[in-house]
Every structure is written in structure tokens, then in C-alpha cells.
Amino acid sequence: MREAAFVRKNKEKWALFENVLTKKTQVSPDKLSDLYIEITDDLSYAKTFYPRSNTTNYLNTVAASAHLKIYKTKKEGKNSIVNFFKIGFPTAFYQHHTQLGIAFLVFVFFTLIGAFSAGNDIDFVRLILGDGYVNMTLENIGKGDPMAVYKDANEIEMFLGITINNIRVAMYAFIFGMLFSVGTLYIMMQNGIMLGSFLYFFYDQGLLWESSRTIWIHGTIEISVIIIAGCAGLVLGNGLLFPKTFSRSESFKRSAKAGLKIMVSTLPFFVIAGFLEGFVTRYTEMPDWLAIFIIATSFFTIIYYYILYPIKLNHKIETDGST
């Protein structure tokens, strides 16, 4: 590649990097590290093909400044957790919105399949949910308290059990991504069919609204983060399927790191969902407006943090980088 073409191809990236170093633009520490790797790669290329050029001297100066900047950033570790959730993760998650959309669509599709199957054969519900759960719920319906299942267990035991179980399901969705994403799609299918069957069962009993206003108090966050875990699994699998310019092993390492960060981001939400199911959902007599408020707040929180906020941050970075 001619030197002029090399410069044209990378000058915007170099300009962004300089703006970060001079604090005109802010990016996450992980983004800074990724940019540093790209700059050093460009420097190696320039040293090979344009050893005595101004471009090589320029990149050498920038790389040296970057090294000092990254070293300083790593020393400032006391706010690293806050920075991860506030800047680092949402900035990086923006590039995974496609995988999030795929996980969501697959989950919704199989939820509809589950409802359709239950509608055509009500025994399908027993196959998916189990005779024990169906019989217990029918008994509770006969007693006039269809959501009594959420009142039986001790609050703390229920909170811990539900949280651990949900994290376990999410980890399956992530780890099974190693099966070239097929394993993750299977987990999305399994949970989607279960949800669809569950909703149709209560619809068939004439209790769709009563069940929905109750289960979605915790289910809004619970289901959302399982779908997000599915996104993490697809990111992991795509690293194996589509290595692009990297070796397959290097691509897998990068995708595993990105997927693991997505999983870490879900942990607080799983705790919140477990708390709601253990301590709040059991109050089935709460007024409709309060249930709707909790559900709407949960829905907006997920949409904002995983979709709107990453778009906002990246738009700001692109705007700052182009000025």
C-alpha cells in the first residue's frame, strides 16, 4: 500500500486517538486499549514499509504518549467498577446491537410457537411446564388465588434461589455459544417456548391479565437479561464463525472477553429481578397502577441502559471525534 493511501485509510482513527490523549474526547479504558493496539499495529506496519517517513515518526510519538496514558488510567482503579457500568460497557455494547436483535427475535418467535402449540393441544403445557406445576396452579385457581405460588416460600430463600437459577440459565445461554451459536439459539428456543406455553395456560383459564400484571413485575427484567445473555452467547459464537482478519483463536479470545463483559453487566439486573420476585411479586393484591408502574420502570431501564444509552454515548464519541 502506498504511504498516502495508508494515511488516508487511518487518519480519522489517529485523529480520534489524539483527541482522547489530549482529553478532547472521552472513551472507556477498554476502548482506549483497543485503539492503542491498533496504533501499535499501524506503527509496526509503517516501520516495515516506510521506515524513515514522517508517518512512522508521528505514529511512534503517538504510541509513546498512549503508553503513558494507559498506564496512568490503569493506576486509577478505585472507580473502575463505576466506570465499567457507566462508560466502558455501554460504549462497547453498541457494536453488539445486531446480536441483541437476533436473540430477541428468536426468543419472541419461539414464544409465539409455544403459545400456538399450547393453543392446539393444551396437554403441550403439561409437557413443557410439568404436571406438578400445572396441577398446583389449577388447585390455586380453584381456591381463588391463582398466583399463590409466589407466596409459599420464604422471601430470602426465594430471592436467593431464583437469582441463582436465573444466572445459571443465563450462563448456559452464554457458554453454549461456543457451539457456533447454535447452543445459544437452543436456549432461546427452550425458554421462549416455556414462556409462550405459560402465558397461553393462563389465557386459557381466563387469567391472562391477572397473571401478566403479576409475573411481569419481575419477569420484565428477568426475561430481558436472559435475552441479553443470549446476545453474549451469539457474540461468543460469532467469534468462532466469523474471525474476519484475526486468527480463529484470537477472534475467539476477543469475542469471549466481549461476551463475558455482557454477562457481568447483567448481574445487578438478575439481583433486582430476584429481589422483585422474592419480596414484591407475592403481593398480588397490589393496585394495578403500582404493578404497571414497576413493569414500565423496569422495561424503560433495560431499554435505556442496553439500547438508548449506548447509542447516545457512541454518537457523542463520533461527534467529538469529527470536530
TORMI-467485 format. One record per residue (C-alpha): x, y, z. Coordinates in steps of 0.2 Angstrom, whole numbers, plus 2048, in hexadecimal, padded with zeros to 3 digits. Example, Ala and Ser with C-alpha at 12.3 -4.5 7.8 and 13.67 -1.06 7.14 Angstrom:
2
83E7EA827/8447FB824/
END
This chain:
323
800800800/8068117FC/80A81C80A/7FD829805/7F081C804/7F5815815/7F382681D/7E282A815/7DC81981B/7E181C82D/7E182F830/7D0830838/7D5822845/7E582B849/7DC83B84B/7D0833857/7DE82C861/7E783C862/7D7845868/7D5837876/7E783A87B/7E584D87C/7D484A885/7CA852878/7C0842876/7BC835883/7BB822880/7BC81388C/7CC80C892/7C97FC888/7C5807878/7D581087B/7DF7FF87D/7D77F986C/7DC80A864/7EE80886B/7EF7F6864/7EA7FD853/7F680B853/805800858/8007F4849/80080383E/811808845/8187F7841/8117F8830/81880982D/829804834/8297F5827/8247FF818/82881181B/836810828/83D822826/82D82B822/82483882C/81582D82E/820820838/82782E843/816835846/80F82484B/81E820856/81A830860/80882D861/80B81B867/817821874/80B82D87B/7FD82087B/808814885/809821893/7F7825892/7F1813894/7FD8108A2/7F681F8AB/7E48198A8/7E88088AF/7EF80F8BF/7DE8188C1/7D58088C6/7CB80D8D5/7BC8138C9/7BF8058BD/7AE7FC8C1/7A480D8BF/7AD8118AF/7AA8008A8/7978018AB/7968148A6/7A2815897/7AC806893/79E7F9891/790803888/79D80B87C/7A37FA877/7917F2877/78C7FD869/7957F285C/78B7E3862/7797EA85F/7787DE850/77A7CF85A/76E7D6867/7617D885A/7647C6854/7627BF865/7527C9868/74A7C4858/74E7B185B/7477B286C/7377BB867/7357AE858/73679F863/72B7A8870/71E7A9863/72179785E/71F791870/70E79B871/708794861/70D782865/704784876/6F578B86D/6F477B862/6F776F86F/6F5774881/6FE765887/70E76D87F/70E77888F/71076989A/71E76388F/727773891/7237798A2/7217698AB/7117608B2/7167668C4/7167788C0/7067778B5/6FD76D8C3/7037798D1/6FD7888C7/6EC7818C2/6EA77E8D5/6EF7908D9/6E37968CC/6D578B8D4/6D97948E5/6D77A58DD/6EA7A98DE/6F27A48CD/7037AD8D2/7057A58E3/71579C8DD/71E7AD8E0/7187AD8F2/71D79C8F8/73079D8FA/73A7A8906/73E7B88FF/7517B7901/7527A58FB/7477A98EC/7527B88E8/7627AE8E9/75B79F8E0/7547A88D1/7637B38CF/76F7A58CF/76479B8C3/7627AA8B7/7757AD8B6/77779A8B3/76B79B8A4/7747AA89E/7857A289F/77F793895/7797A0888/78A7A8887/795798889/78B78E87C/79079C86F/7A079286E/796786863/797792855/78879C85C/77C78D859/77C78986C/77779B870/76979A864/76378A86C/76279287D/7587A1875/74D79486D/74B78A87D/747799888/73C7A287B/731792879/72F79188C/72A7A388E/71D7A187F/716792887/71579A898/70C7A9891/6FF79F887/6FB794896/6F57A38A0/6EC7AA891/6E379A88F/6DE79B8A1/6D87AD89E/6E67B48A9/6F17BC89C/6F07CE8A4/6F27C88B6/7007BD8B2/7097CA8A7/7087D88B4/7107CC8C0/71D7C38B7/7247D28AD/7287DB8BD/7387D18BE/7367C98AD/73A7D98A3/74C7DA8A9/74E7C78AB/7497C3899/7527D2892/7637CD89A/7617BB894/75F7C2883/76E7CD886/7787BD88B/7727B687B/77A7C5872/78B7C187C/78A7AF876/7887B5864/7967C0866/7A17B286C/79B7A685E/79E7B3850/7B07B5856/7B27A3850/7A77A4841/7AD7B583A/7C07B883F/7C17C6832/7D47CB831/7D97C3841/7DE7B1844/7CF7A684A/7D77A485B/7DA7B785D/7C97BB857/7C27AE864/7CC7B7872/7C57C886D/7B37C286B/7B47B887C/7BB7C8885/7AC7D287D/79F7C5881/7A67C4893/7A47D7895/7927D5890/78F7C889C/7977D28AA/78B7E18A6/77C7D68A9/7807D18BB/7797E08C3/7697DE8B9/7677CB8BE/7697D18D0/75B7DE8CD/7507D18C5/7537C48D3/74F7D18E0/73F7D68D7/7397C48D5/73E7C08E7/7377CF8F0/72B7D98E5/7227CD8D9/71A7C48E7/70F7D38EB/7027CE8DD/6F57D98E5/6FF7E98E1/6F67F68D6/6F77F58C4/6FF8068C2/70E8018CD/7117F08C4/7107FA8B3/71C8078BA/7297FA8C0/7287F18AF/7298018A5/7388078AF/7417F68AD/73E7F689A/744808898/7548048A2/7597F5898/7557FE887/75E80E88D/76E805894/7707F8886/76A802877/767814878/776819884/78380F879/77C818869/77D829873/78F826879/796820868/78D82F85F/79683A86B/7A7832867/7A4833855/79F845856/7AE84A861/7BA840856/7B4849846/7B685A84D/
END
